[in-house]
């Protein structure tokens, strides 16, 4: 008791333990605050997060694409293709998940924004509280958004170099994959079982 009290620290609690307790309480407070946030506020946060990542990814691809156009160096082309594949994969995921979300909300289904979104996943969908028609609207939203992305890339970005071709190929491939795998193996069986 003597040594610890002389340093100004109570016997039962060291300064390290106090810091850990304070950090744990702060983390709990943040989690509680996030869960108690209104749905619109969580939606705004997720949209800002995805929007900023989207802008950053597109800026990197645009910079590499500009390098290709200005120099036509092999390294510029290789990096442009790699960036295009990463960007297109992210774009396809974002469009797909937001398409599901839009489909769910347009069908007026219960689809709250999750308190702690991870990756591109943004909302919950309760099968017991929503109808099969609402499930179908939510399900169709994802593939429709993927094909909208394919159309946008095709219309807005000329496919005149390897990076741009890779961008188009990835968004097209993801759209085909969504139709053939996700929709036929996951959505249709669920619709018929509901």
PyMOL commands that set and color helices and strands:
alter all, ss='L'
color gray80, all
select helices_A, chain A and resi 2-6+15-36+39-71+74-106+132-156+162-193
alter helices_A, ss='H'
color red, helices_A
select strands_A, chain A and resi 113-118+121-123
alter strands_A, ss='S'
color yellow, strands_A
deselect
rebuild
show_as cartoon
